[in-house]
Amino acid sequence: MRECGAAGLRERLHPHYAGNVMRLTGHNENRSFGDTIYRGELPSLPYPERFDPSEAIEGMHRDGYCIIPGLLSKEEVQHYRTKMETGGGPDEQYEVEGWCFNKQLASDYMHDLDMVRLTDPPEIINVLEGCFGDYFQVIGGSMWITGKGRAMGIHVDSLPFPLPPGAASYPEFTIPIFMATAHYYLDDLTLDLGPTTVIPGSHYAARPPSNETSFNGVGPHAVMVKAGDVCLFRSDLWHAAAMNTSDRRRYMIQVHYAHSTFGKWFPQVEWDHYWSPEVLAALTPRQRKLLGRPRHP
């Protein structure tokens, strides 16, 4: 990827973007600047009593996120927790000195139907169709276990392009959604377990945070959900992780979606020599669409 033109454009549009060039993985090199650790009290996001697709789509555009309750059963939650515990190497290799236990395993869609099944629940697809239209895909995913001492500063996951300061303040202006991530939570979240935090509406900043822990007077809110729930959020939303002060580990699975103009982080299903025959035989048409060659308008 050529960097000079992109970096120059970003610098001209906003001073925060000097050298802020997209990685081939789709994440920005600089996802925040300075100290963005929030140290105050954490209110909780509203918990939906039921799932309403129209409200969820509106929430993605207005607030930058939506919560989808009860996508996984208790049995499925335990199944995926066991899968995460038994996958990868010995625990010792995931102990990061001076930080925390940090075990993150890439989703192997080519050989693992368990991970494929998490890509296309109807509730998530309904919301994504309302955000992207027909042109979106799965670009990657991971299983992630983190332990005591883990925290993350406020950041964005990806910002395809910046906007000049104030450009998003017009009421008729809607920032398109280019990437979104589904977080499957496999714990009943408590504050001491280090929940995800989001700043509702912060995608309207159209830039990463810089020595900031609030946007337009709104600070972080904790995603206090139950095991089996999903939080779906756009990649330009300012979000973080609160400190895990407990003696427990937090279990979460991510599925990353993007507009079809983005590349994947794994071989598309049409390159079938990378895929196991068992997975290829079991894929539904919708799963083939999500995991296959990007479709362009």
C-alpha positions as CSV (number, residue, x, y, z in Angstrom):
1,M,0.0,0.0,0.0
2,R,1.4,3.4,-1.0
3,E,1.5,5.7,2.1
4,C,2.6,9.1,0.9
5,G,-0.6,10.3,-0.8
6,A,-2.9,9.0,2.0
7,A,-0.8,10.4,4.8
8,G,-0.6,13.8,3.0
9,L,-4.3,14.0,2.5
10,R,-5.0,13.1,6.1
11,E,-2.5,15.7,7.4
12,R,-4.2,18.4,5.2
13,L,-7.6,17.5,6.4
14,H,-6.9,17.3,10.2
15,P,-3.6,17.7,12.2
16,H,-4.4,14.4,14.1
17,Y,-3.8,12.5,10.9
18,A,-0.1,13.1,10.3
19,G,1.3,9.6,9.5
20,N,-2.0,7.9,10.3
21,V,-2.1,5.4,7.5
22,M,-4.4,2.4,7.2
23,R,-2.8,-1.1,7.8
24,L,-3.6,-3.8,5.4
25,T,-5.6,-5.4,8.2
26,G,-8.0,-2.5,8.0
27,H,-7.0,-1.0,11.3
28,N,-5.4,2.4,11.6
29,E,-1.7,2.6,12.7
30,N,-2.7,5.4,15.1
31,R,-6.1,4.6,16.7
32,S,-5.7,7.2,19.5
33,F,-3.2,9.8,20.6
34,G,-1.9,10.6,24.1
35,D,-3.6,9.6,27.3
36,T,-7.1,8.2,26.6
37,I,-7.5,6.1,29.8
38,Y,-10.8,7.0,31.5
39,R,-10.5,7.0,35.3
40,G,-14.0,8.1,36.4
41,E,-17.3,6.5,37.3
42,L,-18.9,4.3,34.6
43,P,-22.6,4.5,34.0
44,S,-24.1,1.6,32.1
45,L,-25.7,1.7,28.6
46,P,-29.4,1.1,28.5
47,Y,-30.2,-2.6,28.2
48,P,-32.9,-3.4,25.6
49,E,-35.9,-5.4,26.8
50,R,-36.3,-6.8,23.4
51,F,-34.6,-6.7,20.0
52,D,-36.1,-4.3,17.4
53,P,-34.3,-4.3,14.1
54,S,-35.4,-0.8,13.2
55,E,-34.3,0.6,16.6
56,A,-31.0,-1.2,16.3
57,I,-30.3,0.2,12.8
58,E,-31.2,3.7,14.0
59,G,-28.9,3.2,17.0
60,M,-26.0,2.3,14.8
61,H,-26.3,5.6,12.9
62,R,-27.3,7.8,15.9
63,D,-25.3,6.3,18.8
64,G,-22.8,4.1,16.9
65,Y,-23.9,0.8,18.5
66,C,-26.7,-1.6,19.3
67,I,-27.2,-4.4,21.8
68,I,-28.8,-7.7,20.7
69,P,-29.8,-9.8,23.7
70,G,-29.8,-13.6,24.0
71,L,-28.2,-14.7,20.7
72,L,-26.4,-17.6,22.3
73,S,-28.0,-20.2,24.7
74,K,-26.4,-21.2,28.0
75,E,-25.2,-24.4,26.3
76,E,-23.7,-22.5,23.4
77,V,-21.9,-20.1,25.7
78,Q,-20.3,-23.0,27.6
79,H,-19.4,-24.7,24.3
80,Y,-17.5,-21.6,23.1
81,R,-15.9,-21.0,26.4
82,T,-14.5,-24.6,26.4
83,K,-13.4,-24.2,22.8
84,M,-11.4,-21.0,23.7
85,E,-9.9,-22.6,26.8
86,T,-8.7,-25.7,25.0
87,G,-7.5,-23.9,21.8
88,G,-4.1,-22.5,21.2
89,G,-1.1,-23.2,23.4
90,P,-0.4,-23.5,27.1
91,D,-1.6,-20.6,29.3
92,E,2.0,-19.5,30.1
93,Q,2.6,-18.2,26.6
94,Y,-0.3,-15.7,26.9
95,E,0.9,-14.1,30.1
96,V,2.1,-10.6,29.1
97,E,4.6,-9.3,31.7
98,G,3.5,-6.1,33.2
99,W,0.0,-6.3,31.8
100,C,-2.3,-9.3,31.9
101,F,-3.2,-12.7,30.5
102,N,-4.0,-12.0,26.9
103,K,-5.0,-14.9,24.7
104,Q,-6.4,-13.9,21.3
105,L,-6.8,-16.6,18.6
106,A,-7.8,-15.8,15.0
107,S,-11.0,-17.3,13.8
108,D,-10.3,-20.1,11.3
109,Y,-13.3,-19.9,9.2
110,M,-11.7,-22.2,6.6
111,H,-11.7,-25.2,9.0
112,D,-14.1,-24.4,11.8
113,L,-17.8,-24.5,11.4
114,D,-18.3,-23.3,15.0
115,M,-16.8,-19.9,14.0
116,V,-18.7,-19.8,10.7
117,R,-22.0,-20.2,12.6
118,L,-21.4,-16.9,14.4
119,T,-21.2,-14.9,11.2
120,D,-24.8,-14.9,10.1
121,P,-27.5,-14.9,12.9
122,P,-30.6,-13.3,11.3
123,E,-30.7,-10.5,13.9
124,I,-27.1,-9.3,13.1
125,I,-27.7,-9.7,9.3
126,N,-30.9,-7.6,9.5
127,V,-29.0,-4.8,11.2
128,L,-26.1,-5.0,8.8
129,E,-28.4,-4.9,5.8
130,G,-29.9,-1.7,7.2
131,C,-26.4,-0.2,7.6
132,F,-24.6,-1.5,4.5
133,G,-27.3,-2.4,2.1
134,D,-26.5,-5.6,0.2
135,Y,-22.7,-5.0,-0.1
136,F,-21.0,-6.2,3.1
137,Q,-18.9,-9.2,4.0
138,V,-17.1,-10.9,6.9
139,I,-13.4,-9.8,6.9
140,G,-12.1,-11.5,10.0
141,G,-12.7,-12.5,13.6
142,S,-11.1,-13.8,16.8
143,M,-11.6,-15.5,20.2
144,W,-10.2,-13.4,23.1
145,I,-9.6,-14.2,26.7
146,T,-8.2,-11.5,29.0
147,G,-7.3,-11.5,32.7
148,K,-6.7,-9.3,35.7
149,G,-4.9,-6.0,35.0
150,R,-6.2,-5.7,31.4
151,A,-7.5,-2.3,30.3
152,M,-7.5,-0.3,27.1
153,G,-7.6,3.4,26.4
154,I,-10.3,5.0,24.3
155,H,-9.7,4.4,20.6
156,V,-11.3,3.7,17.2
157,D,-10.9,0.4,15.4
158,S,-10.8,1.9,11.9
159,L,-11.4,5.2,10.3
160,P,-11.4,4.8,6.5
161,F,-11.1,8.6,6.0
162,P,-11.2,11.7,8.2
163,L,-13.4,14.7,8.0
164,P,-12.5,18.3,8.5
165,P,-13.4,19.6,12.0
166,G,-17.1,20.4,12.3
167,A,-18.1,18.7,9.0
168,A,-20.2,16.1,10.9
169,S,-22.1,18.7,13.0
170,Y,-24.8,19.4,10.4
171,P,-28.0,17.7,11.5
172,E,-28.7,16.4,7.9
173,F,-25.2,14.8,7.7
174,T,-25.0,11.0,8.1
175,I,-21.6,9.4,8.3
176,P,-21.7,6.1,6.3
177,I,-20.8,2.9,8.1
178,F,-17.8,1.1,6.5
179,M,-16.8,-1.4,9.2
180,A,-18.6,-2.9,12.2
181,T,-17.8,-5.5,14.8
182,A,-20.0,-7.9,16.7
183,H,-18.8,-8.7,20.2
184,Y,-20.2,-12.0,21.5
185,Y,-19.9,-11.8,25.3
186,L,-19.6,-15.2,27.1
187,D,-19.8,-13.7,30.7
188,D,-22.4,-11.9,32.7
189,L,-20.5,-8.6,32.7
190,T,-19.7,-6.8,35.9
191,L,-17.6,-3.7,36.4
192,D,-14.7,-5.5,38.0
193,L,-14.5,-7.9,35.0
194,G,-13.5,-5.0,32.7
195,P,-16.4,-4.5,30.4
196,T,-16.2,-2.8,27.0
197,T,-17.0,0.9,27.2
198,V,-18.3,3.1,24.4
199,I,-19.0,6.8,24.0
200,P,-22.4,7.1,22.3
201,G,-22.3,9.4,19.3
202,S,-18.5,9.7,19.2
203,H,-18.3,8.5,15.6
204,Y,-19.4,12.1,14.7
205,A,-15.9,13.2,15.8
206,A,-14.7,11.6,12.5
207,R,-11.2,11.3,14.0
208,P,-9.4,9.3,16.7
209,P,-9.4,10.6,20.3
210,S,-6.4,12.7,21.4
211,N,-5.8,13.1,25.1
212,E,-9.6,12.9,25.4
213,T,-12.0,10.7,27.4
214,S,-15.3,12.3,26.3
215,F,-17.0,13.7,23.2
216,N,-19.5,16.6,23.2
217,G,-19.7,16.3,26.9
218,V,-20.5,12.5,26.8
219,G,-18.2,10.1,28.6
220,P,-17.7,6.3,28.4
221,H,-20.6,4.0,29.3
222,A,-20.1,0.4,30.2
223,V,-21.6,-2.4,28.0
224,M,-23.2,-4.4,30.9
225,V,-24.7,-7.4,29.1
226,K,-25.3,-11.0,29.9
227,A,-23.6,-14.1,28.6
228,G,-24.9,-14.8,25.1
229,D,-25.6,-11.2,24.3
230,V,-24.0,-9.3,21.4
231,C,-22.9,-5.6,21.1
232,L,-22.6,-4.6,17.5
233,F,-20.8,-1.3,16.9
234,R,-19.3,0.7,14.1
235,S,-15.5,0.9,13.8
236,D,-15.2,4.7,14.1
237,L,-17.0,4.7,17.5
238,W,-14.7,5.7,20.4
239,H,-14.6,2.7,22.7
240,A,-12.3,1.1,25.3
241,A,-12.1,-1.6,28.0
242,A,-12.4,-0.9,31.7
243,M,-9.8,-2.3,34.0
244,N,-10.3,-6.0,35.0
245,T,-9.7,-5.8,38.7
246,S,-11.2,-9.3,39.4
247,D,-9.4,-12.6,39.6
248,R,-11.6,-13.9,36.7
249,R,-10.9,-13.9,33.0
250,R,-13.2,-12.3,30.4
251,Y,-14.3,-14.3,27.4
252,M,-15.4,-12.7,24.1
253,I,-15.6,-13.6,20.4
254,Q,-15.3,-10.9,17.7
255,V,-16.7,-11.0,14.1
256,H,-15.6,-8.2,11.9
257,Y,-17.8,-7.0,9.0
258,A,-17.0,-4.4,6.3
259,H,-18.3,-2.9,3.1
260,S,-17.5,-5.0,0.1
261,T,-14.8,-2.6,-1.1
262,F,-12.5,-3.8,1.7
263,G,-10.2,-6.8,1.6
264,K,-10.5,-9.9,3.8
265,W,-8.0,-11.1,6.4
266,F,-8.4,-14.7,5.1
267,P,-8.8,-16.5,1.8
268,Q,-12.2,-16.1,0.2
269,V,-14.3,-19.2,-0.1
270,E,-13.8,-19.4,-3.9
271,W,-10.2,-20.3,-3.2
272,D,-11.4,-23.6,-2.1
273,H,-8.0,-25.3,-1.8
274,Y,-7.6,-23.3,1.4
275,W,-10.9,-24.6,2.8
276,S,-11.7,-28.0,4.3
277,P,-14.2,-30.1,2.4
278,E,-16.3,-30.5,5.5
279,V,-16.8,-26.7,5.9
280,L,-17.3,-26.2,2.1
281,A,-20.1,-28.9,2.1
282,A,-21.8,-27.3,5.1
283,L,-21.8,-23.7,4.1
284,T,-25.2,-22.1,3.5
285,P,-25.7,-19.7,0.6
286,R,-25.7,-16.7,2.9
287,Q,-22.4,-17.9,4.6
288,R,-20.8,-18.3,1.1
289,K,-21.9,-14.8,0.3
290,L,-20.4,-13.4,3.5
291,L,-17.2,-15.4,3.3
292,G,-16.7,-15.3,-0.4
293,R,-15.5,-12.8,-3.1
294,P,-16.5,-9.2,-2.3
295,R,-19.5,-8.1,-4.4
296,H,-19.3,-4.5,-5.6
297,P,-22.2,-2.1,-6.4
